[in-house]
Amino acid sequence: MGTPEASAPVQRGAGANLALATAAFVLTFWAWNLIGPLSKTYSEQLGLNPTQTSVLVAFPVLVGAVGRIPAGILTDRFGGRAMLTATCFAATVPVLLVGLSGNSYAALLASGFLLGVAGTSFAVGIPFVNAWYPPAKRGFATGVFGAGMGGTALSAFLTPRLVDGVGLLPTHLLMCAALAAMGLVCWAFVRDAPQWRPAKEPALPRLKTVMRLKVTWQMALLYAIAFGGFVAFSTYLPTMLTTAYGFAQTEAGLRTAGFSLAAVVARPVGGSLSDRVGPLRVCLASFFGASVMAVVLAFEPPPEIPAGTAFVLMALFLGLGTGGVFALVAERVEPARVGGVTGIVGAAGGLGGYFPPLVMGAVYELTGSYMLGLLLLAATAAAVGIFAMRAFRGAREVEHRPT
């Protein structure tokens, strides 16, 4: 029998606020991934080697990852409405700087580093959405919100085409205008949940408390693989497809958009399945499935149907995992701590996406192949799956019962 809180109805206004938060997440994630789809353009213009290109592509991930820790803490203090608005407005500055920096590698690195602020929106939206929904529906709600990572698919598909059509700087100016408009929409229409109350405890003690929770680090490890794998592929796949398979930049962008879309569709499915069968089972399917697909991709299957099928299955497994991990967070973390935990877990996910492009670029430069990097991914995903199975073995009975 569920608790009264678990069986509580969805609050009036929850759907509208979930939709608005997801829209803001889509747009900020598009902005966060502006550099990756144009990696071939920058490489050719600036004469970059594979390692330099991978560093450029990965740089925005760094601030987007680390910045999620203070973003989550600030969301507990100021609420999702204020923080979503602030994130949209703050992201306009680095987007403009990226658009002005196309002729300088150093300037691109600096502006790309600042662009990471757009990626912090995830740590704002999860606690915001979590507060609107009862425990039994939080897997679904956070899964739907997490589908906003489809902004990377929009970026992969549309950014190269916009640049071809209107030019580099006008494309970034359009993104600035869209972010500013979204910020105004958030301030005017987004509302924090009626029962939400700002955390009064100072930020540093709250952060220390969250960091002492064992569950924080368990979830961080799981999310570093699930979401980190998605981020790594969505940012580096255009480079990988142009170098390993010889696709043009727009062709690589289209296929990367397909990869991202598959992961986006799978994320709410992972959240909903977690509500039904338990998030641990969903996470295990994700990690072991991704491990198998990484082995398949390591042998560079032929393009289109064989390789395309493997990439799509990889995306589906990673998407399921991203939904499953945060369903597990919603079950095991008290609502007042979700923002802080989300910040650290989200940071781990971002950092999980920061290092693989660097490794893949270095491996390709040394060996002329991505095989070693993909086999390392396979081994890591399998190891984390085994860890999750052991870490939650004793608690498996409560996986279906919201706390």
C-alpha positions as CSV (number, residue, x, y, z in Angstrom):
1,M,0.0,0.0,0.0
2,G,1.4,3.4,-0.9
3,T,1.7,6.3,1.4
4,P,-0.8,9.2,1.1
5,E,2.0,11.3,-0.5
6,A,2.7,8.6,-3.0
7,S,-1.0,8.4,-4.1
8,A,-1.5,12.2,-4.1
9,P,-3.1,13.5,-7.3
10,V,-1.1,15.6,-9.8
11,Q,-1.4,19.3,-8.9
12,R,-3.2,21.7,-11.1
13,G,-0.8,23.5,-13.3
14,A,1.8,20.8,-13.2
15,G,1.5,19.9,-16.9
16,A,1.9,23.5,-18.0
17,N,4.9,24.1,-15.9
18,L,6.5,20.9,-17.0
19,A,6.0,21.9,-20.6
20,L,7.5,25.3,-20.1
21,A,10.5,24.0,-18.2
22,T,11.1,21.4,-20.9
23,A,10.9,24.0,-23.6
24,A,13.5,26.1,-21.8
25,F,15.7,23.0,-21.4
26,V,15.4,22.3,-25.1
27,L,16.6,25.7,-26.1
28,T,19.4,26.0,-23.6
29,F,20.7,22.6,-24.6
30,W,20.6,23.6,-28.2
31,A,22.8,26.6,-27.2
32,W,25.1,24.4,-25.1
33,N,25.8,22.2,-28.2
34,L,26.4,25.0,-30.8
35,I,30.1,24.2,-31.3
36,G,29.9,20.4,-31.8
37,P,27.9,20.4,-35.1
38,L,30.3,22.9,-36.6
39,S,33.4,21.0,-35.6
40,K,34.4,20.3,-39.3
41,T,34.0,24.0,-40.2
42,Y,36.2,25.1,-37.3
43,S,38.7,22.4,-38.0
44,E,39.1,23.3,-41.6
45,Q,39.1,27.1,-41.0
46,L,41.7,26.9,-38.2
47,G,43.7,23.9,-39.3
48,L,43.0,21.9,-36.1
49,N,44.3,18.4,-35.5
50,P,41.9,15.7,-34.0
51,T,43.0,16.4,-30.5
52,Q,42.5,20.1,-30.8
53,T,39.0,19.6,-32.3
54,S,38.0,17.2,-29.5
55,V,39.2,19.8,-26.9
56,L,37.1,22.5,-28.6
57,V,34.0,20.3,-28.7
58,A,34.3,19.2,-25.1
59,F,35.1,22.5,-23.5
60,P,31.4,23.8,-23.1
61,V,30.7,20.5,-21.3
62,L,33.1,21.4,-18.5
63,V,31.3,24.5,-17.2
64,G,27.9,22.9,-18.0
65,A,28.9,20.1,-15.7
66,V,30.6,21.9,-12.8
67,G,28.1,24.7,-12.9
68,R,25.3,22.3,-12.1
69,I,26.4,22.1,-8.5
70,P,25.8,25.8,-7.6
71,A,22.8,25.8,-10.0
72,G,21.1,23.0,-8.0
73,I,21.9,24.7,-4.7
74,L,20.6,28.1,-5.9
75,T,17.4,26.4,-7.2
76,D,16.7,25.1,-3.7
77,R,17.1,28.6,-2.5
78,F,15.5,30.8,-5.2
79,G,13.2,28.4,-7.0
80,G,12.9,27.1,-10.6
81,R,11.1,30.1,-12.0
82,A,13.9,32.6,-11.1
83,M,16.7,30.2,-12.1
84,L,15.3,29.1,-15.4
85,T,14.8,32.8,-16.3
86,A,18.4,33.7,-15.2
87,T,19.9,30.7,-17.1
88,C,18.2,31.8,-20.4
89,F,19.4,35.4,-20.1
90,A,22.9,34.5,-18.9
91,A,23.4,32.1,-21.9
92,T,22.9,34.9,-24.4
93,V,26.3,36.4,-23.7
94,P,28.5,33.3,-24.5
95,V,26.4,32.5,-27.5
96,L,27.1,35.9,-28.9
97,L,30.8,35.5,-28.1
98,V,31.0,32.1,-29.8
99,G,29.4,33.7,-32.9
100,L,32.1,36.4,-32.9
101,S,35.0,34.0,-32.3
102,G,35.1,31.8,-35.4
103,N,38.5,33.0,-36.6
104,S,40.4,32.3,-33.4
105,Y,41.0,29.0,-31.6
106,A,41.8,30.7,-28.3
107,A,38.7,32.9,-28.5
108,L,36.6,29.9,-29.3
109,L,37.9,28.0,-26.3
110,A,37.2,30.9,-24.0
111,S,33.7,31.6,-25.3
112,G,33.0,27.8,-25.5
113,F,34.0,27.5,-21.8
114,L,31.5,30.2,-20.9
115,L,28.9,28.6,-23.1
116,G,28.7,25.8,-20.5
117,V,26.4,28.0,-18.5
118,A,23.6,27.0,-20.8
119,G,24.1,23.4,-19.7
120,T,23.3,24.1,-16.1
121,S,19.6,24.3,-16.8
122,F,19.3,20.6,-16.2
123,A,20.1,21.0,-12.5
124,V,17.4,23.8,-12.3
125,G,14.6,21.9,-14.0
126,I,14.8,18.5,-12.2
127,P,14.1,19.9,-8.6
128,F,11.6,22.3,-10.1
129,V,9.6,19.5,-11.9
130,N,10.1,17.1,-9.0
131,A,8.3,19.6,-6.6
132,W,5.2,19.7,-8.9
133,Y,4.6,15.9,-9.0
134,P,3.8,13.2,-6.4
135,P,6.4,10.5,-5.9
136,A,4.5,7.9,-8.0
137,K,4.7,10.2,-11.0
138,R,8.2,11.7,-10.6
139,G,9.8,9.1,-12.9
140,F,7.5,10.1,-15.7
141,A,7.8,13.8,-15.0
142,T,11.6,13.9,-14.8
143,G,11.7,11.7,-17.8
144,V,9.6,14.1,-19.9
145,F,11.6,17.1,-18.7
146,G,14.9,15.2,-19.5
147,A,13.6,14.7,-23.0
148,G,14.6,18.3,-23.4
149,M,18.1,17.1,-24.1
150,G,16.6,16.8,-27.6
151,G,17.9,20.3,-27.9
152,T,21.2,18.6,-29.0
153,A,19.3,16.9,-31.8
154,L,17.9,20.3,-33.0
155,S,21.4,21.7,-32.8
156,A,23.0,18.9,-34.8
157,F,20.3,19.1,-37.5
158,L,19.6,22.8,-37.7
159,T,22.8,24.6,-36.7
160,P,24.9,23.6,-39.8
161,R,22.0,24.4,-42.1
162,L,21.4,27.8,-40.5
163,V,25.1,28.6,-40.9
164,D,25.0,27.5,-44.5
165,G,21.9,29.6,-45.1
166,V,22.4,32.8,-43.2
167,G,26.0,32.7,-41.9
168,L,27.8,32.0,-38.7
169,L,27.2,35.3,-36.8
170,P,23.5,35.7,-37.8
171,T,22.8,32.1,-36.6
172,H,24.2,32.9,-33.2
173,L,22.3,36.2,-33.1
174,L,19.1,34.2,-33.8
175,M,19.9,31.9,-30.8
176,C,20.5,35.0,-28.6
177,A,17.1,36.3,-29.5
178,A,15.4,33.0,-28.9
179,L,17.1,32.6,-25.4
180,A,16.0,36.2,-24.4
181,A,12.4,35.5,-25.5
182,M,12.4,32.2,-23.5
183,G,13.7,34.0,-20.5
184,L,10.8,36.5,-20.7
185,V,8.3,33.6,-21.1
186,C,9.8,31.8,-18.0
187,W,9.5,34.9,-15.9
188,A,5.9,35.7,-17.1
189,F,4.4,32.2,-17.0
190,V,6.5,29.7,-15.0
191,R,5.4,29.2,-11.4
192,D,7.0,27.3,-8.6
193,A,5.0,24.5,-7.0
194,P,2.5,25.7,-4.3
195,Q,4.2,23.6,-1.6
196,W,7.7,24.6,-2.6
197,R,9.5,26.6,0.1
198,P,13.0,28.1,-0.3
199,A,15.8,26.4,1.6
200,K,16.9,28.7,4.4
201,E,20.1,26.9,5.4
202,P,23.3,28.5,4.0
203,A,24.5,27.1,0.7
204,L,27.9,25.6,1.9
205,P,26.4,23.6,4.8
206,R,23.7,22.3,2.5
207,L,26.3,21.3,0.0
208,K,28.3,19.5,2.6
209,T,25.2,17.7,3.8
210,V,24.4,16.5,0.3
211,M,28.0,15.4,-0.3
212,R,27.9,13.3,2.8
213,L,25.0,11.3,1.5
214,K,26.1,7.9,0.1
215,V,23.3,8.0,-2.4
216,T,24.6,11.2,-4.0
217,W,27.8,9.5,-5.1
218,Q,26.1,6.3,-6.2
219,M,23.8,8.2,-8.4
220,A,26.7,10.4,-9.7
221,L,28.5,7.3,-10.9
222,L,25.5,5.9,-12.6
223,Y,24.7,9.2,-14.3
224,A,28.3,9.7,-15.4
225,I,27.8,6.7,-17.7
226,A,24.2,7.2,-18.8
227,F,24.1,10.9,-19.4
228,G,27.8,11.3,-19.9
229,G,27.6,8.7,-22.7
230,F,24.8,10.6,-24.4
231,V,26.6,14.0,-24.1
232,A,29.8,12.5,-25.4
233,F,28.2,11.0,-28.5
234,S,25.9,14.0,-29.2
235,T,28.8,16.4,-29.1
236,Y,31.5,14.2,-30.7
237,L,29.5,12.1,-33.1
238,P,29.6,14.7,-35.9
239,T,33.4,14.6,-35.7
240,M,33.5,10.8,-35.5
241,L,31.2,10.4,-38.5
242,T,33.2,12.9,-40.7
243,T,36.5,11.2,-39.9
244,A,35.7,7.5,-39.6
245,Y,32.9,7.4,-42.2
246,G,33.6,10.3,-44.4
247,F,30.2,12.0,-44.2
248,A,29.8,15.7,-45.0
249,Q,29.1,18.0,-42.1
250,T,25.4,18.3,-42.8
251,E,25.1,14.5,-43.3
252,A,26.8,13.9,-40.0
253,G,24.6,16.4,-38.4
254,L,21.5,14.7,-39.7
255,R,22.7,11.3,-38.3
256,T,23.7,12.9,-35.0
257,A,20.2,14.4,-34.7
258,G,18.7,10.9,-35.2
259,F,21.0,9.6,-32.5
260,S,19.9,12.4,-30.1
261,L,16.3,12.0,-31.0
262,A,16.4,8.2,-30.2
263,A,17.9,9.0,-26.8
264,V,15.3,11.8,-26.2
265,V,12.4,9.4,-26.9
266,A,13.9,6.8,-24.7
267,R,14.3,9.0,-21.6
268,P,10.7,9.5,-20.7
269,V,10.2,5.8,-21.5
270,G,12.9,5.0,-19.0
271,G,11.2,7.2,-16.4
272,S,7.8,5.6,-17.0
273,L,9.2,2.1,-17.0
274,S,10.9,3.0,-13.7
275,D,7.6,3.8,-12.2
276,R,6.3,0.4,-13.2
277,V,9.2,-2.1,-12.8
278,G,11.7,-0.2,-10.7
279,P,14.5,2.1,-11.8
280,L,17.2,-0.4,-10.9
281,R,16.1,-2.8,-13.6
282,V,16.0,0.0,-16.1
283,C,19.5,1.2,-15.2
284,L,20.9,-2.3,-15.6
285,A,19.3,-2.8,-19.0
286,S,20.9,0.5,-20.0
287,F,24.4,-0.2,-18.9
288,F,24.7,-3.7,-20.2
289,G,23.0,-2.9,-23.4
290,A,25.3,0.1,-24.0
291,S,28.3,-2.1,-23.3
292,V,27.2,-4.5,-26.0
293,M,26.6,-1.8,-28.5
294,A,30.0,-0.2,-27.8
295,V,31.7,-3.5,-28.7
296,V,29.7,-3.7,-31.9
297,L,30.7,-0.1,-32.9
298,A,34.3,-0.7,-32.0
299,F,34.6,-3.0,-35.1
300,E,33.3,-0.1,-37.3
301,P,30.3,-1.7,-39.0
302,P,29.5,-0.5,-42.5
303,P,27.6,2.8,-42.8
304,E,23.9,3.2,-43.0
305,I,21.9,0.2,-41.8
306,P,24.5,-1.8,-39.8
307,A,26.2,1.2,-38.2
308,G,23.0,3.2,-38.0
309,T,21.2,0.4,-36.2
310,A,24.0,0.1,-33.7
311,F,24.1,3.9,-33.0
312,V,20.4,4.1,-32.6
313,L,20.4,1.1,-30.1
314,M,23.2,2.8,-28.2
315,A,21.1,6.0,-28.0
316,L,18.1,4.0,-26.8
317,F,20.0,2.3,-24.1
318,L,21.6,5.5,-22.9
319,G,18.3,7.3,-23.0
320,L,16.6,4.7,-20.9
321,G,19.4,5.0,-18.3
322,T,19.1,8.8,-18.0
323,G,15.4,8.4,-17.2
324,G,16.1,5.5,-14.8
325,V,18.8,7.2,-12.8
326,F,16.7,10.3,-11.9
327,A,13.7,8.1,-11.1
328,L,16.0,6.5,-8.6
329,V,17.0,9.9,-7.3
330,A,13.4,10.9,-6.9
331,E,12.7,7.7,-4.9
332,R,15.7,7.9,-2.6
333,V,16.3,11.6,-1.9
334,E,14.0,13.7,0.2
335,P,12.4,16.6,-1.8
336,A,14.3,19.3,0.1
337,R,17.6,17.8,-0.9
338,V,16.8,17.0,-4.6
339,G,18.2,20.3,-5.9
340,G,21.6,19.8,-4.2
341,V,21.8,16.1,-5.1
342,T,20.7,16.9,-8.7
343,G,23.5,19.5,-9.0
344,I,26.2,17.0,-8.0
345,V,24.7,14.1,-10.0
346,G,24.2,16.4,-13.0
347,A,27.7,17.6,-12.7
348,A,28.9,14.0,-12.8
349,G,26.9,13.4,-15.9
350,G,28.4,16.4,-17.6
351,L,31.9,15.4,-16.6
352,G,31.2,12.0,-17.9
353,G,30.6,13.6,-21.2
354,Y,33.6,15.8,-21.0
355,F,36.4,13.2,-21.0
356,P,35.3,10.7,-23.7
357,P,35.7,13.2,-26.6
358,L,39.2,14.0,-25.4
359,V,40.0,10.3,-25.2
360,M,38.5,9.5,-28.6
361,G,40.4,12.4,-30.3
362,A,43.7,11.2,-28.8
363,V,43.0,7.6,-29.6
364,Y,42.1,8.4,-33.2
365,E,45.2,10.6,-33.6
366,L,47.5,7.8,-32.3
367,T,45.9,4.8,-34.0
368,G,43.7,6.1,-36.8
369,S,40.8,4.2,-35.3
370,Y,38.2,4.7,-32.6
371,M,38.2,1.0,-31.6
372,L,40.2,1.3,-28.3
373,G,38.1,4.2,-27.1
374,L,34.8,2.3,-27.8
375,L,36.2,-0.8,-26.0
376,L,37.0,1.3,-23.0
377,L,33.4,2.6,-23.0
378,A,32.1,-1.0,-23.2
379,A,34.3,-2.1,-20.2
380,T,33.3,1.0,-18.1
381,A,29.6,0.6,-18.8
382,A,29.7,-3.1,-17.9
383,A,31.6,-2.4,-14.7
384,V,29.1,0.3,-13.6
385,G,26.3,-2.1,-14.3
386,I,27.9,-4.7,-12.0
387,F,28.4,-2.0,-9.4
388,A,24.7,-0.9,-9.5
389,M,23.6,-4.5,-9.2
390,R,25.7,-5.0,-6.1
391,A,25.1,-1.6,-4.5
392,F,21.3,-1.9,-4.6
393,R,21.0,-5.6,-4.2
394,G,19.9,-5.3,-0.5
395,A,17.4,-2.5,-1.3
396,R,15.8,-4.2,-4.3
397,E,12.6,-4.7,-2.3
398,V,12.0,-1.0,-1.9
399,E,12.8,-0.1,-5.5
400,H,9.0,-0.1,-6.2
401,R,8.0,1.9,-3.2
402,P,8.4,5.6,-3.2
403,T,9.9,7.0,0.0
